[in-house]
Amino acid sequence: HRCLSWTPGGRRLLTGNQEGEFTLWDGVNFSFELIMSAHDQSFRCMAWSHNQNYLLTSDSGGNIKYWSPSIAPVQSLDSHDGQPIHALSFSPTDSKFVSCGDDATVR
């Protein structure tokens, strides 16, 4: 797995792998619950909004996706000229986010 994060309630663990799939784990018993295709390329990172209403994920092809807390896709953005994205962060008010990637930019 390439990245991981607890879900907002702290009961589940979400991981992203090299095939672009989410794996959802029961965080209490550490048992497998679900595998879901999420990105066309390898996961790079994920970050929850401060209000826990959105999850951001990125991949090695420069794609960023917004997800609802139920892990339903909301929006997809191509960014960083197809280069891997290494970090994502929401602003303190969750009104915007930034990303940085191999293209040496912060967007």
Buried (B, 14 or more C-beta within 10 A) or exposed (E): EBBBBEBBEEEBBBBBBEBBBBBBBEBEEEEEEEEEEBBEBBBBBBBBBEEEEBBBBBBBBBBBBBBEBEBEEEEEBEBBEBBBBBEBBBEEEBEEBEBBBBBEEEE
